[in-house]
């Protein structure tokens, strides 16, 4: 595996109309030590498929360098945890002699994902349905179901018959049922 070094012939080209010059390792490191080359950026192009192939180090713009450095750090981060992490199926038995699965140990029988998902959907529909009500209809629902007031109590307050309140409530409930 050899290393090949390529730099721009004209460092001022800024990555446009590039002409390359190949350097030896000694020439490359000597060039990097010079003060006028401090801002120049180089990226390492390795071969993940065939690691024994040549490694190429080329000059790059600041933007290309930052993108490369970000990807390099992401690969290093993943490689670091790849050594310690292990992917395991919840269906796998805990031990060779025990048929208990990880799902049985970790799974919470009290929690139903399906039930939670349906409740979330129903909640969204209920919000839409409540927004379709008039203020008077919403107040009637609140009085009866939130505050726990009776139809007779509300009827006395509004000076109407109790059956009127029950009929209004039936209309509001029918209006809400259209959303479900």
C-alpha positions in Angstrom: 0.0 0.0 0.0 1.5 3.3 -1.1 0.6 6.8 -0.3 0.2 9.4 -3.1 0.1 13.1 -2.5 -1.4 15.6 -4.8 -1.4 19.4 -4.4 -2.6 22.3 -6.5 0.1 23.8 -8.7 -1.4 27.2 -7.9 -2.6 27.4 -4.3 -4.6 30.5 -5.2 -6.8 28.7 -7.7 -9.4 28.0 -4.9 -10.4 24.7 -6.4 -11.2 26.1 -9.8 -9.5 24.9 -13.0 -7.1 22.8 -10.9 -3.8 21.6 -12.2 -2.3 18.9 -10.0 1.3 18.2 -9.0 2.3 14.9 -7.4 4.6 15.1 -4.4 6.6 12.5 -2.5 5.9 12.1 1.2 9.0 14.1 2.1 8.0 16.9 -0.3 4.5 16.9 1.0 5.4 17.2 4.7 8.1 19.8 3.9 5.4 21.9 2.1 3.1 21.7 5.1 5.7 23.1 7.4 6.0 26.3 5.4 4.2 29.3 6.9 2.6 30.3 3.5 0.9 26.8 3.3 -0.8 27.0 6.7 -4.4 27.5 5.4 -4.2 24.7 2.8 -6.5 21.7 3.4 -5.9 18.1 2.4 -8.2 15.1 2.6 -7.3 11.4 2.7 -9.0 9.2 0.2 -8.9 5.6 1.5 -10.4 2.5 0.0 -12.9 0.9 2.4 -13.5 -2.0 0.0 -9.8 -2.9 -0.5 -7.8 -1.4 2.3 -4.5 -2.7 0.9 -4.8 -0.4 -2.1 -3.1 3.0 -2.4 -4.1 5.9 -0.1 -4.4 9.2 -1.9 -4.1 12.5 -0.1 -5.3 15.5 -2.2 -5.7 19.2 -1.7 -9.3 20.4 -1.2 -11.3 23.5 -0.6 -12.3 24.5 2.9 -15.9 23.3 2.2 -14.7 20.0 0.9 -12.4 19.5 3.8 -15.2 20.3 6.4 -17.5 17.8 4.7 -14.8 15.1 4.7 -13.8 15.8 8.3 -17.5 15.5 9.4 -17.8 12.2 7.6 -14.5 11.0 9.1 -15.6 11.9 12.6 -19.0 10.1 12.1 -17.1 6.9 10.9 -14.8 7.1 13.9 -17.7 7.5 16.3 -19.6 4.5 14.8 -16.4 2.4 14.8 -15.8 3.2 18.5 -19.2 1.9 19.5 -19.3 -0.9 17.0 -16.7 -2.6 19.1 -18.8 -2.5 22.3 -22.3 -2.7 20.9 -24.1 -5.8 19.9 -27.3 -6.2 18.0 -29.7 -8.6 19.6 -33.1 -9.8 18.7 -35.8 -9.7 21.4 -36.8 -13.1 20.3 -33.4 -14.6 21.2 -33.3 -16.8 24.2 -31.6 -15.3 27.3 -29.4 -18.3 27.7 -28.7 -21.6 26.0 -30.6 -23.6 28.6 -33.5 -21.3 29.2 -36.3 -20.7 26.6 -37.2 -17.3 28.1 -36.7 -14.6 25.5 -35.6 -11.0 26.0 -39.0 -9.9 24.9 -40.5 -11.6 27.9 -38.0 -10.0 30.2 -38.1 -6.5 28.7 -41.6 -6.3 27.2 -44.2 -4.5 29.3 -47.5 -6.4 29.2 -49.3 -3.4 30.7 -48.5 -1.2 27.7 -50.2 -1.7 24.4 -48.6 0.2 21.6 -51.6 -0.4 19.4 -54.0 1.0 22.1 -51.7 4.0 22.5 -51.6 4.7 18.8 -55.4 4.4 18.5 -55.9 6.7 21.5 -53.6 9.3 19.9 -55.5 9.2 16.7 -58.8 9.4 18.5 -57.5 12.4 20.5 -56.6 14.2 17.3 -60.1 13.5 15.9 -61.7 14.7 19.2 -59.7 18.0 19.0 -61.0 18.6 15.5 -64.5 17.7 16.5 -64.5 20.1 19.5 -63.3 22.9 17.3 -66.4 22.4 15.1 -68.7 23.1 18.0 -70.2 26.4 18.8 -69.3 28.1 22.2 -72.8 27.2 23.5 -72.4 23.5 22.5 -68.9 23.3 24.0 -70.1 24.9 27.2 -72.9 22.3 27.5 -70.5 19.4 27.1 -68.1 21.0 29.6 -70.9 21.5 32.1 -72.2 17.9 31.9 -69.0 15.9 31.4 -66.2 18.0 32.9 -68.0 19.8 35.8 -70.4 16.9 36.4 -73.5 19.1 36.4 -76.9 17.5 35.9 -79.2 18.3 32.9 -81.9 19.5 35.4 -79.4 21.9 37.1 -78.4 23.4 33.7 -82.1 23.6 32.7 -83.0 25.6 35.8 -80.1 28.0 35.2 -81.2 28.5 31.6 -84.9 28.6 32.5 -85.7 25.8 30.0 -87.1 22.3 30.4 -84.7 19.4 31.2 -85.7 17.6 28.0 -84.5 20.6 26.0 -81.0 20.2 27.6 -81.1 16.5 26.9 -82.1 17.1 23.3 -79.4 19.7 22.8 -76.9 17.3 24.3 -78.0 14.5 21.8 -77.5 17.0 18.9 -74.0 17.9 20.1 -73.1 14.2 20.5 -74.4 13.4 17.1 -72.3 16.2 15.7 -69.2 14.8 17.4 -69.9 11.3 16.2 -69.6 12.4 12.6 -65.8 12.8 13.3 -65.4 9.2 14.3 
